[in-house]
Amino acid sequence: MNVISIGEVLWDIVGQEEHLGGAAFNFSAHLSRLGHTVSFISAVGADELGQKVIDSMSGLGLTSAYLAIDKDHPTGTASVALASDGQPQFVLQRLAAYDFPRLAPAQYERLFSRPVDWIYFGTLHQIYPQARKLTQALLDRASGARRFYDVNLRSEGYTPALIQQLMSQATIVKLNHEEVEAIALMLGSHHGSLEEFCRNYTALYKWAGVCVTRGSRGCSVFMDGLYVEAPGYPVQVADTVGSGDAFAAAFLHGIANAWPTPRIADFANRVGALVASRRGAIPDWTIAEANALETKIGRLETA
């Protein structure tokens, strides 16, 4: 696949440790590891942390050709507190350089010099006008590309109108079970089960599919008229920072390979669990390690 990803890149500060992260950046790095071409669009500050981002990108299989240097805002950071179960609580420092991405005409031409298969975006990055405008320009230019929207709600990082707009532009949507309830409450919708939510919202927004992650319980997926609940993989959790982004990359990898829905869900669960078992949002991992986890594909429940 040839994928454009636009969003935040930042440093997660966990205690005294700095970990490179940001949902869109994590997704891009994991998708590159899976063998796909990813053009990541964002911005960093003209500071030491920004230079460290640039220095790290080639080792993660990413080009810095679309990473702007913003002299007016610092490279993004987030203070991360980990609960006893490894679940993170983020405090984002805004405004940050990633809120001000930009592309020169020559960069646009390079981006679209070959067909674009997918454009990835989240919510957090879209709350500020410059990022939203650039994302819309990309969607308009690549009108034939499919769109992967990872909801990824953060406090004070969204509005109901923005969520509706982004959902209406998506081909595939990924969210977690808590975000399902938040969106239903926000938009005044009702559902008796995750399956009902998935079916109703897919019909309403004309998605090709939707995936709901459920932590250690795995995920629920609705695609091609099939609803699947894929059980999770028990691991010793180091922290869950980045595991959802790795899941998203693995999910899109499965779609690119035209796997059946149960296999896509199972592989994404494997990769998400593997990343959760290691420190940081972009730890080293291999497909072989993910495949080595005990197979559970025979236990998939379909309805």
C-alpha positions in Angstrom: 0.0 0.0 0.0 0.9 3.6 -0.5 -0.5 5.5 2.6 -0.6 9.2 3.6 -0.8 9.7 7.4 -1.4 13.1 8.9 -1.4 13.8 12.6 0.6 14.4 15.7 4.2 13.4 16.6 5.3 14.1 20.2 7.3 12.8 23.0 5.5 10.8 25.8 7.1 11.6 29.1 6.7 8.6 31.4 8.4 9.4 34.7 12.0 10.3 33.7 11.8 8.5 30.4 11.0 10.1 27.0 9.3 7.8 24.4 8.7 8.9 20.8 5.0 8.8 20.1 1.8 10.4 18.9 -1.1 8.3 17.5 -0.5 9.1 13.9 3.3 8.7 14.2 2.9 5.4 16.0 0.5 4.1 13.3 2.9 5.2 10.6 5.9 3.5 12.1 4.1 0.2 12.7 2.6 0.2 9.2 6.0 0.8 7.7 7.3 -2.1 9.8 4.6 -4.2 8.1 6.2 -3.4 4.7 4.0 -0.5 3.4 5.0 2.9 2.1 3.9 5.6 4.5 4.2 9.4 4.0 3.8 11.0 7.4 2.8 14.6 7.5 3.3 16.7 10.7 5.5 19.3 12.2 8.1 19.6 14.9 9.7 22.6 16.7 13.1 24.1 15.9 14.4 22.5 19.1 16.3 19.5 20.4 13.2 17.3 20.7 12.3 18.1 17.1 15.8 17.2 15.9 15.5 13.9 17.8 12.3 13.1 15.9 14.0 13.7 12.6 17.0 11.6 13.6 14.7 8.7 14.6 12.5 8.6 11.5 14.8 6.8 9.1 15.4 4.0 11.6 11.6 3.5 11.7 11.3 3.3 7.9 9.8 6.8 7.6 10.8 9.8 5.6 11.0 13.3 7.2 10.3 14.9 3.8 6.9 16.0 4.9 7.8 17.1 8.4 7.7 20.8 8.7 9.9 22.8 11.1 7.8 25.3 13.1 9.8 28.1 14.7 6.9 29.5 16.7 5.8 26.4 18.6 7.7 23.6 20.5 7.8 20.0 19.5 4.8 18.2 21.1 5.0 16.5 24.5 2.6 14.6 26.6 2.9 13.7 30.3 1.8 10.1 30.7 0.7 8.5 34.0 0.3 4.7 34.0 -2.4 3.0 36.0 -1.7 -0.3 37.7 -3.1 -2.1 34.6 -0.8 -0.2 32.2 -3.6 2.1 30.9 -2.2 5.6 30.2 -3.6 9.0 31.2 -2.3 11.8 29.0 -1.8 15.5 29.6 -1.0 17.1 26.3 0.9 20.3 26.0 -0.9 22.5 23.4 -0.4 24.5 21.2 2.4 22.4 19.7 4.3 22.3 16.4 2.2 19.4 15.1 -0.9 21.6 15.2 0.7 23.6 12.3 1.6 21.2 9.5 2.2 22.6 6.1 3.2 21.4 2.6 4.9 23.3 -0.2 3.7 22.8 -3.8 6.6 20.6 -4.6 5.8 18.4 -1.6 2.2 18.0 -2.9 3.5 16.9 -6.3 5.8 14.3 -4.7 3.1 13.0 -2.5 0.8 12.4 -5.4 3.4 11.2 -7.9 1.9 7.7 -7.5 -1.6 6.6 -6.6 -2.5 6.9 -3.0 -4.4 3.9 -1.5 -5.3 5.2 1.9 -5.3 8.4 3.9 -5.1 8.0 7.7 -6.3 10.7 10.2 -7.4 10.9 13.8 -9.4 13.4 15.9 -6.9 15.2 18.1 -5.0 16.8 15.2 -8.1 18.1 13.5 -9.3 20.4 16.3 -7.1 23.2 15.1 -7.8 25.0 11.7 -4.5 24.7 10.0 -4.3 20.9 10.4 -8.0 20.5 9.5 -7.6 22.6 6.3 -4.5 20.6 5.2 -6.2 17.3 5.9 -9.2 18.4 3.8 -7.0 19.4 1.0 -5.4 16.0 1.0 -8.8 14.3 1.0 -9.9 16.4 -1.9 -6.8 15.8 -3.9 -6.8 12.1 -3.4 -10.5 11.7 -3.9 -10.2 8.0 -5.0 -8.2 7.0 -1.9 -9.9 5.2 1.0 -9.9 6.9 4.4 -9.0 5.3 7.8 -10.3 7.3 10.7 -8.9 6.3 14.2 -11.3 8.2 16.6 -8.8 8.2 19.5 -10.6 10.8 21.7 -8.6 13.0 24.0 -10.0 15.5 26.6 -10.7 18.9 25.1 -9.6 17.6 21.7 -12.9 17.2 19.9 -16.4 18.5 19.4 -19.6 16.6 18.4 -19.6 18.5 15.0 -16.0 17.5 14.3 -16.6 13.9 15.1 -19.6 13.8 12.8 -17.7 15.4 10.0 -14.8 13.1 10.3 -17.0 10.0 10.5 -18.8 11.1 7.4 -15.5 11.2 5.4 -14.3 7.8 6.6 -14.1 4.4 4.8 -13.0 2.4 7.8 -13.4 3.6 11.4 -11.6 2.3 14.5 -12.5 3.2 18.0 -12.5 1.6 21.5 -15.5 0.5 23.6 -15.4 3.6 25.8 -15.5 5.8 22.7 -18.6 3.9 21.4 -20.4 5.0 24.6 -19.1 8.5 24.4 -20.2 9.0 20.8 -23.6 7.5 21.4 -24.1 9.8 24.3 -22.7 12.8 22.3 -24.9 12.2 19.3 -28.0 10.9 21.2 -28.0 7.5 19.6 -29.0 4.2 21.3 -27.8 0.6 20.8 -28.5 -2.6 22.7 -25.2 -4.2 21.8 -21.9 -3.5 20.1 -23.1 -5.3 17.0 -26.1 -3.0 16.8 -23.9 0.1 17.2 -21.6 -1.2 14.4 -24.5 -2.0 12.0 -26.3 1.2 12.7 -23.4 3.5 12.3 -22.0 1.7 9.2 -25.4 2.1 7.5 -25.7 5.8 8.6 -22.3 6.9 7.5 -21.9 4.3 4.7 -18.6 2.9 6.0 -17.0 -0.1 4.5 -16.3 -1.4 8.0 -15.9 -0.5 11.7 -13.7 -2.0 14.4 -14.1 -1.6 18.2 -11.2 -2.5 20.4 -12.1 -4.0 23.8 -8.8 -4.1 25.6 -7.9 -7.6 26.9 -11.2 -8.9 25.5 -10.0 -8.4 21.9 -12.1 -6.6 19.3 -15.4 -6.5 17.5 -15.5 -6.0 13.8 -18.2 -5.4 11.3 -17.3 -5.6 7.6 -18.9 -7.0 4.4 -22.1 -7.7 6.4 -20.2 -10.0 8.9 -20.0 -9.2 12.6 -17.0 -10.9 14.3 -15.9 -10.9 18.0 -12.2 -11.9 18.1 -10.9 -12.7 21.6 -7.7 -11.0 22.9 -4.3 -12.4 23.8 -3.3 -12.5 27.4 0.0 -10.8 27.9 2.0 -9.3 30.8 1.2 -5.6 30.1 4.2 -3.2 30.3 2.1 -0.3 29.1 -0.6 0.1 26.5 0.7 3.3 25.0 0.8 2.8 21.2 -0.9 -0.6 21.3 -4.1 0.7 19.7 -2.0 2.4 17.0 -0.2 -0.9 16.3 -3.6 -2.6 16.2 -4.8 -0.1 13.6 -1.7 -0.6 11.4 -2.1 -4.4 11.6 -5.8 -4.1 10.8 -5.1 -2.1 7.7 -2.4 -4.5 6.7 -4.9 -7.3 6.8 -7.3 -5.3 4.6 -4.5 -4.7 2.1 -3.9 -8.4 1.9 -7.6 -9.1 1.3 -7.7 -11.4 4.3 -11.1 -12.6 5.6 -12.5 -10.5 8.4 -11.8 -13.1 11.2 -8.1 -13.3 10.2 -7.8 -9.5 10.1 -9.2 -9.1 13.6 -7.1 -11.9 15.0 -3.8 -10.6 13.5 -4.6 -7.0 14.8 -5.2 -8.4 18.3 -1.9 -10.3 18.2 0.1 -7.2 17.2 -1.7 -4.9 19.7 -1.0 -7.4 22.5 2.6 -7.8 21.5 3.2 -4.0 21.7 1.3 -3.7 25.0 3.8 -6.2 26.5 6.7 -3.9 25.8 7.6 -0.4 27.0 7.0 2.6 24.7 4.7 3.2 21.8 7.0 1.8 19.1 9.0 -1.0 20.6 10.8 -3.5 18.4 8.6 -6.4 17.3 8.3 -8.8 14.3 5.5 -10.4 12.5 7.0 -13.8 13.4 6.6 -12.9 17.1 3.0 -11.9 16.6 2.3 -15.1 14.7 3.9 -17.1 17.5 1.2 -16.1 20.0 -1.1 -19.1 20.6 -3.6 -19.3 17.8 -7.2 -18.4 18.8 -8.7 -18.1 15.3 -10.7 -21.3 15.9 -12.5 -19.5 18.8 -13.8 -16.6 16.8 -17.5 -16.0 17.3 -19.5 -14.8 14.3 -23.1 -13.6 14.1 
